[in-house]
Amino acid sequence: MALPIAESELILNPDGSVYHIHLRPEQLADKVIVVGDQDRVATVSAHFDSIEHREKNREFITHTGTFRGERITVMSTGIGTDNIDIVLNELDALVNIDLATRTIKPQKRSLKIVRIGTSGALQGDIPVDSFVASSHGMGLDGLLNYYAGLDLCDVPEIARAFQQHAGWLPGMPYPYTVEASSTLLHTLAHDLTQGITATAPGFYGPQGRQLRLAPALPDLNEKLGSFRHGQHRITNFEMETSALYGLGKLLGHECCTVCAIIANRVARQYSKDYKKTVNELIRLVLERLTGPGA
């Protein structure tokens, strides 16, 4: 018989909810939308027919309700792969660990998790206010290097080709690369621009921005934009997708990211009204996530 997971490893609140996201199993739907911005949760749930549960703890805000009669959860993660590490592990605990006995369930439940994000394009032909779906997440962040099983989800030929192309410095983390759920990618993005999304561990130096500190790789954006591996190219930069894809794949969940392009780093353009673009993307994702066969 499996030993229970220790209280120090799986932390529960007095009401039985998991530590950070403050949810109990019955408060989570099988289809989950994650957003970085706390305020975007209400923007998503404004489209719902009804809301059955609201929860808030730190940057983690959750609304669970229905859209066209189908149950959906939307949750804010905050910014960065460190927050995705918290959210993915705690979402998985809700469905695949018996919280009463602290033991792993023999039958696993798979969630469909869709990130709706904002992003900067790294290709000149991707216009501001368009949508890009992440066929892969390339992790410049290093998170998955802390987990056993990286070899089970990584596409090493892409990662190693990028290291060579970019002149990757020895002290930088291995740029693990993970594919999206092919099913979700087809459902959500069959007619959208698709490409590799580079996931950075910061907004300034890790994305090639310079204020008072010079980045170690000053030509990083040019290297990202010029990279090709067969039919694949790096289309955009953001801060969450690689961890979502890597942890999702290792834990057995289907994950996909679709981003609104609010800036083009090549053309140095920025959206005049990105909130309108994001709202259009929210509607598109909700309709496709609850459509026939989804």
C-alpha positions as CSV (number, residue, x, y, z in Angstrom):
1,M,0.0,0.0,0.0
2,A,1.3,3.4,-1.0
3,L,2.5,5.7,1.8
4,P,0.6,9.0,2.3
5,I,2.2,12.1,1.0
6,A,3.6,14.1,3.9
7,E,2.0,17.2,5.2
8,S,5.1,19.2,4.4
9,E,4.9,18.2,0.7
10,L,1.2,18.4,0.1
11,I,0.0,21.4,2.1
12,L,-3.7,21.7,2.7
13,N,-5.7,24.6,4.3
14,P,-8.0,24.0,7.2
15,D,-11.0,23.8,4.9
16,G,-9.4,21.0,2.9
17,S,-8.4,23.1,-0.1
18,V,-4.9,23.0,-1.6
19,Y,-2.5,25.5,-0.3
20,H,-2.0,28.3,-2.8
21,I,-5.0,28.2,-5.2
22,H,-7.5,27.5,-2.3
23,L,-9.6,25.1,-4.3
24,R,-11.3,21.8,-3.3
25,P,-11.8,19.1,-6.0
26,E,-15.5,19.7,-6.5
27,Q,-14.7,23.4,-7.4
28,L,-12.7,22.5,-10.4
29,A,-14.0,21.8,-14.0
30,D,-12.3,19.4,-16.4
31,K,-11.7,22.3,-18.8
32,V,-9.5,25.1,-17.4
33,I,-8.5,28.4,-18.8
34,V,-5.4,30.0,-17.2
35,V,-4.5,33.7,-17.6
36,G,-1.6,35.7,-16.1
37,D,-3.5,38.9,-15.2
38,Q,-5.8,38.7,-12.2
39,D,-8.3,41.2,-13.8
40,R,-8.6,39.0,-16.9
41,V,-10.4,36.3,-14.8
42,A,-13.5,38.5,-14.6
43,T,-13.1,39.4,-18.3
44,V,-13.3,35.7,-19.1
45,S,-16.1,34.8,-16.7
46,A,-18.2,37.8,-17.9
47,H,-18.9,35.5,-20.9
48,F,-20.2,32.7,-18.7
49,D,-23.9,31.8,-18.4
50,S,-23.5,31.5,-14.7
51,I,-20.7,31.4,-12.0
52,E,-21.0,28.8,-9.3
53,H,-17.8,29.5,-7.3
54,R,-15.3,32.4,-6.8
55,E,-12.0,32.1,-5.0
56,K,-9.1,34.5,-4.3
57,N,-5.7,34.0,-2.7
58,R,-2.7,36.1,-3.5
59,E,-2.5,36.3,-7.3
60,F,-4.6,33.2,-7.8
61,I,-8.1,34.1,-8.6
62,T,-10.5,31.4,-9.8
63,H,-14.1,31.5,-11.2
64,T,-15.9,28.2,-12.0
65,G,-19.1,28.4,-14.0
66,T,-20.7,27.4,-17.3
67,F,-20.5,28.6,-20.8
68,R,-23.2,27.4,-23.2
69,G,-24.1,24.8,-20.6
70,E,-20.5,23.4,-20.2
71,R,-18.6,23.7,-17.0
72,I,-15.4,25.8,-17.2
73,T,-12.8,27.0,-14.7
74,V,-10.8,30.2,-15.3
75,M,-7.8,31.0,-13.1
76,S,-5.1,33.6,-12.9
77,T,-1.6,32.3,-12.4
78,G,0.3,35.6,-12.1
79,I,3.5,36.0,-14.2
80,G,6.2,33.4,-14.7
81,T,7.1,29.7,-14.8
82,D,7.5,29.6,-11.0
83,N,3.8,30.4,-10.7
84,I,2.9,27.8,-13.3
85,D,4.8,25.3,-11.2
86,I,2.5,26.0,-8.3
87,V,-0.7,26.0,-10.4
88,L,-0.1,22.8,-12.4
89,N,1.0,20.8,-9.4
90,E,-2.0,21.9,-7.3
91,L,-4.5,21.5,-10.2
92,D,-3.1,17.9,-10.6
93,A,-3.4,17.3,-6.9
94,L,-7.1,18.2,-7.0
95,V,-7.9,15.5,-9.5
96,N,-5.2,12.8,-9.1
97,I,-4.5,12.7,-5.3
98,D,-7.1,11.7,-2.7
99,L,-6.7,14.6,-0.4
100,A,-8.4,12.8,2.5
101,T,-5.8,9.9,2.5
102,R,-3.0,11.8,0.8
103,T,-2.5,9.0,-1.6
104,I,-2.3,9.0,-5.4
105,K,-5.4,7.8,-7.1
106,P,-5.0,4.6,-9.2
107,Q,-7.2,6.1,-12.0
108,K,-5.8,9.4,-13.4
109,R,-8.0,12.2,-14.6
110,S,-6.7,14.4,-17.5
111,L,-7.5,18.1,-17.6
112,K,-7.7,20.3,-20.7
113,I,-5.8,23.4,-19.8
114,V,-5.7,26.4,-22.2
115,R,-3.5,29.5,-21.5
116,I,-4.9,32.7,-23.0
117,G,-1.9,35.1,-22.9
118,T,-0.4,38.3,-24.4
119,S,2.8,38.1,-26.2
120,G,5.4,39.9,-28.4
121,A,6.0,38.6,-31.9
122,L,9.5,37.8,-33.1
123,Q,8.7,37.7,-36.8
124,G,8.0,40.7,-38.9
125,D,5.1,39.1,-40.7
126,I,3.0,38.5,-37.6
127,P,0.9,41.6,-37.1
128,V,0.0,43.3,-33.9
129,D,-3.5,42.3,-32.7
130,S,-3.4,38.9,-34.4
131,F,-3.4,35.5,-32.6
132,V,-0.6,33.0,-32.3
133,A,-0.9,29.4,-31.0
134,S,2.1,27.7,-29.5
135,S,3.0,24.5,-31.3
136,H,5.9,24.1,-28.8
137,G,7.1,25.9,-25.7
138,M,10.8,26.5,-25.6
139,G,11.9,26.9,-22.0
140,L,14.7,29.4,-21.5
141,D,13.7,29.4,-17.8
142,G,15.2,26.1,-16.6
143,L,12.1,24.9,-14.6
144,L,11.8,21.4,-16.1
145,N,15.5,20.7,-15.4
146,Y,14.4,20.3,-11.8
147,Y,12.1,17.4,-12.6
148,A,12.8,13.7,-13.4
149,G,11.4,12.8,-16.8
150,L,12.5,15.7,-18.8
151,D,13.6,13.3,-21.5
152,L,10.0,12.1,-21.7
153,C,8.6,15.4,-22.9
154,D,11.6,17.3,-24.5
155,V,12.2,17.5,-28.2
156,P,16.0,17.6,-27.9
157,E,16.8,18.0,-31.6
158,I,15.1,21.4,-31.6
159,A,16.6,22.4,-28.2
160,R,20.2,21.5,-29.3
161,A,19.9,23.1,-32.7
162,F,18.8,26.3,-31.0
163,Q,21.7,26.2,-28.5
164,Q,24.1,25.9,-31.4
165,H,22.4,28.6,-33.5
166,A,22.2,31.1,-30.6
167,G,25.7,30.6,-29.3
168,W,24.1,29.6,-26.0
169,L,26.4,30.5,-23.0
170,P,27.5,27.7,-20.7
171,G,25.8,29.2,-17.6
172,M,22.4,29.4,-19.3
173,P,19.8,26.7,-18.7
174,Y,19.1,24.0,-21.2
175,P,16.3,25.3,-23.5
176,Y,14.0,22.3,-23.2
177,T,11.3,22.2,-25.9
178,V,7.8,20.6,-25.4
179,E,5.0,20.1,-27.9
180,A,1.4,21.3,-27.3
181,S,-1.5,18.8,-27.1
182,S,-2.1,18.0,-30.8
183,T,-5.8,17.6,-30.0
184,L,-6.2,21.0,-28.4
185,L,-4.0,22.7,-31.0
186,H,-6.2,21.4,-33.8
187,T,-9.4,22.3,-31.9
188,L,-8.4,25.8,-31.0
189,A,-5.9,26.9,-33.7
190,H,-6.4,25.0,-36.9
191,D,-6.7,28.4,-38.8
192,L,-4.3,30.5,-36.6
193,T,-0.6,31.2,-37.0
194,Q,1.4,28.5,-35.1
195,G,5.0,28.4,-34.0
196,I,7.5,27.8,-31.2
197,T,6.9,30.1,-28.2
198,A,10.1,31.0,-26.3
199,T,9.4,31.3,-22.6
200,A,11.7,33.7,-20.8
201,P,12.4,33.8,-17.0
202,G,12.1,37.6,-16.9
203,F,10.8,40.6,-18.9
204,Y,13.9,42.7,-19.4
205,G,17.3,41.0,-19.9
206,P,15.9,37.5,-20.6
207,Q,13.8,39.1,-23.4
208,G,16.7,41.2,-24.8
209,R,15.6,44.5,-23.3
210,Q,18.2,46.9,-22.0
211,L,17.6,49.7,-19.4
212,R,20.7,50.2,-17.2
213,L,21.9,46.5,-17.4
214,A,23.2,45.0,-20.6
215,P,21.9,41.5,-21.5
216,A,24.5,38.7,-21.7
217,L,23.2,37.9,-25.2
218,P,22.5,41.3,-26.8
219,D,21.4,39.7,-30.1
220,L,19.1,37.2,-28.4
221,N,16.0,38.4,-30.2
222,E,17.7,38.3,-33.6
223,K,18.9,34.7,-32.8
224,L,15.4,33.7,-31.8
225,G,13.8,35.2,-34.9
226,S,16.3,33.7,-37.3
227,F,16.2,30.2,-35.9
228,R,14.7,27.5,-38.2
229,H,14.4,23.8,-37.6
230,G,12.7,22.1,-40.6
231,Q,9.3,23.7,-40.8
232,H,9.5,25.2,-37.3
233,R,10.4,28.8,-36.3
234,I,10.1,30.8,-33.1
235,T,7.2,33.1,-33.4
236,N,6.9,34.9,-30.1
237,F,8.1,35.5,-26.6
238,E,6.2,35.2,-23.3
239,M,6.8,33.9,-19.7
240,E,4.7,30.8,-19.0
241,T,4.1,28.3,-21.8
242,S,7.2,26.0,-21.6
243,A,6.4,25.2,-17.9
244,L,2.7,24.7,-18.8
245,Y,3.6,22.2,-21.6
246,G,6.3,20.4,-19.7
247,L,4.5,19.8,-16.5
248,G,1.2,19.2,-18.3
249,K,2.8,16.5,-20.4
250,L,4.6,14.8,-17.5
251,L,1.4,14.9,-15.4
252,G,-0.9,13.6,-18.2
253,H,-2.9,16.8,-19.0
254,E,-3.6,18.3,-22.4
255,C,-2.2,21.9,-22.7
256,C,-2.3,24.6,-25.3
257,T,-1.4,28.3,-25.3
258,V,-3.0,30.9,-27.6
259,C,-1.7,34.4,-27.3
260,A,-2.9,37.8,-28.5
261,I,0.1,39.6,-30.1
262,I,0.2,43.0,-28.5
263,A,3.7,44.0,-29.7
264,N,6.0,43.2,-32.6
265,R,9.6,43.3,-31.4
266,V,10.9,43.4,-34.9
267,A,8.8,46.2,-36.2
268,R,8.8,47.9,-32.7
269,Q,5.0,48.3,-32.8
270,Y,2.5,48.1,-29.9
271,S,-1.2,47.5,-29.9
272,K,-3.4,50.6,-29.8
273,D,-6.1,48.7,-27.9
274,Y,-4.9,45.3,-26.7
275,K,-7.8,44.7,-24.3
276,K,-10.2,44.6,-27.3
277,T,-7.9,42.0,-29.0
278,V,-7.7,39.9,-25.8
279,N,-11.5,39.9,-25.4
280,E,-11.9,38.7,-29.0
281,L,-9.4,35.9,-28.3
282,I,-11.3,34.9,-25.1
283,R,-14.5,34.6,-27.0
284,L,-12.8,32.5,-29.7
285,V,-11.3,30.1,-27.2
286,L,-14.5,29.7,-25.2
287,E,-16.5,28.9,-28.4
288,R,-14.0,26.4,-29.7
289,L,-13.3,24.8,-26.3
290,T,-17.0,24.1,-25.9
291,G,-17.8,23.3,-29.5
292,P,-18.7,20.0,-31.1
293,G,-16.0,17.4,-30.4
294,A,-14.0,19.6,-28.1
